[in-house]
């Protein structure tokens, strides 16, 4: 029988999500790569337990997470039965639909048919009555945005999700979606974009728009698929993602130019008394419009490192300028 650490909420910082009443942990856990059939169930369990024991209350999934697609949700359903059903009200659980999930014309994109059917399947896999946040996973230029946002509105009103979110939307797409949801009476809670030191696209209008609209932001890939850690300082380790699972981090993307930047950033992190991963996460969180940074983890040790990030020393102007100089070099 799992008994959580009674001091877990003292170990995490929580931030209000936009204008809502919902607080999210500064560090959230994504069940993307490491909760399919390639990861032993006991290993998954140790990661989830460690996360919760350290104040991570938000677990983020999607219909197609695995591998194979759907397996992460199915495994989470087993974890739910074993560990989490007695702690359901302490958790924020999210899932998404928008990428390919099943064959035929109804298993992809942004139609009302797909989103509602997909969530019904997700709830069955996860052994849940509802999710806290349901996202449209990516914009669909071929489906009217009114239909897609109308589906999210219906899902919230049906009680199958408490909040609606969007993911991978560019600023103007997001602005339209937020406006439509507000007019329907189901405000958009949150946007989930990619963001890291090596991927700063959201600074070109998205963060300012979210701030103006009082919508939260949770950033995925804040460690650039592991590049912004000390894993690759001396090349590609044999047990790394790039070496054995190059779907999302290809070895040829780890260039010498990028390694020079990683090493320079690592030196600055060490001077701050941090690991590179901790500094990279704290950098993503430096702007208050970012509610949470969404990490992936395959072992508890990574959780223990990453949860320290929100408590690092505040960045000085000189440090931020040095980081900018390294990234622009």
C-alpha positions, 0 to 999 in steps of 0.5 A, spaced: 500 500 500 502 506 497 503 512 503 505 518 500 510 523 503 506 527 508 510 533 507 509 533 499 506 540 499 512 543 502 516 541 497 513 544 491 511 551 489 504 552 486 502 557 481 495 560 479 493 558 472 491 564 468 485 568 471 482 561 474 482 558 481 486 552 479 493 552 482 498 548 478 505 545 481 511 549 477 514 542 475 509 537 472 510 530 469 508 528 462 507 521 461 509 522 453 515 517 452 516 513 458 509 510 460 508 505 454 510 498 453 518 499 453 518 501 460 517 496 466 511 497 470 514 498 476 519 503 474 513 507 471 510 506 478 516 509 482 517 515 477 509 517 479 510 516 486 516 520 487 513 525 483 507 526 488 511 525 494 515 531 492 509 535 490 508 534 483 500 534 483 499 534 475 500 528 470 499 530 463 497 525 458 494 524 450 491 519 447 497 517 442 502 517 448 505 510 448 508 507 445 504 504 442 498 509 441 494 509 447 498 505 452 500 510 456 493 512 458 492 504 459 498 503 463 496 510 467 489 506 468 492 500 472 496 505 476 490 509 478 487 502 480 493 501 484 495 508 487 491 514 485 484 512 486 484 514 493 488 521 491 484 523 485 482 529 488 489 531 489 491 530 482 490 534 476 490 529 470 490 532 463 489 528 456 489 531 449 486 529 442 488 532 435 493 527 432 492 521 428 489 515 433 485 510 429 484 509 422 479 512 417 476 519 417 474 520 424 481 518 428 485 525 427 485 532 427 479 537 430 472 535 428 467 534 434 466 527 432 473 525 433 474 529 440 468 527 443 470 520 441 477 520 443 476 523 450 471 517 451 476 512 449 481 516 454 477 515 460 475 508 459 483 507 458 485 511 464 479 508 469 476 515 470 470 519 470 473 525 468 479 529 466 481 535 469 484 538 463 482 536 456 486 539 450 485 540 443 492 538 441 494 542 435 490 546 430 486 543 424 486 548 418 480 544 415 475 544 421 472 550 423 475 553 429 467 554 431 466 546 431 473 544 435 472 549 440 464 548 440 466 540 442 471 543 448 465 547 450 460 541 450 466 536 453 466 541 459 459 542 460 458 534 460 462 533 466 467 529 462 473 535 463 473 540 468 477 545 464 479 546 456 485 547 453 489 548 447 496 546 445 501 548 439 497 554 437 500 560 434 498 567 437 493 569 432 490 562 432 490 561 440 487 568 440 481 566 436 480 560 440 480 563 446 475 568 444 470 563 441 471 559 448 469 565 452 463 567 448 461 560 449 461 561 456 467 556 457 474 560 458 480 557 455 484 555 461 491 554 458 495 553 452 501 548 452 506 550 447 513 547 446 519 552 449 526 552 452 532 555 451 533 552 444 526 554 442 524 561 444 518 561 439 513 563 444 516 569 446 514 572 439 507 574 441 504 568 444 506 570 451 504 577 451 497 575 448 496 569 454 498 575 459 493 580 456 488 574 456 489 572 463 490 564 460 495 560 463 501 557 460 504 550 461 511 549 456 513 542 454 520 540 452 523 545 457 529 541 457 530 540 449 529 533 449 535 532 454 540 536 451 539 542 456 542 537 461 549 534 463 547 528 459 550 530 452 556 534 455 561 529 452 557 526 446 552 521 446 551 516 452 550 509 450 544 509 454 541 516 452 534 517 448 538 519 442 542 513 442 536 508 443 530 512 441 532 517 436 524 518 434 525 525 438 532 527 439 536 525 433 544 524 434 545 528 428 541 534 431 547 534 437 552 538 433 558 541 435 556 548 435 550 546 440 555 542 444 559 548 445 553 552 447 551 547 452 557 547 455 557 554 456 550 554 459 553 548 464 558 552 466 554 558 468 549 553 472 555 550 476 557 557 478 549 558 480 550 552 484 545 548 480 545 543 475 544 545 467 537 542 467 535 545 474 537 552 471 534 551 464 527 549 468 528 555 472 529 560 466 523 557 463 519 559 469 522 566 469 516 569 466 510 569 471 505 567 465 508 560 465 504 557 470 508 550 469 514 546 466 512 540 463 518 534 464 519 527 462 522 522 467 524 515 466 527 514 473 526 517 480 533 521 480 531 525 475 524 528 479 529 529 485 533 533 481 528 537 477 523 539 483 529 543 486 529 548 479 523 553 482 527 554 488 534 556 485 537 563 486 533 568 482 537 570 475 541 577 475 540 581 469 547 579 468 546 572 468 540 573 463 544 577 458 550 572 459 545 566 457 542 570 451 549 571 449 550 564 449 544 562 445 545 567 440 552 566 439 
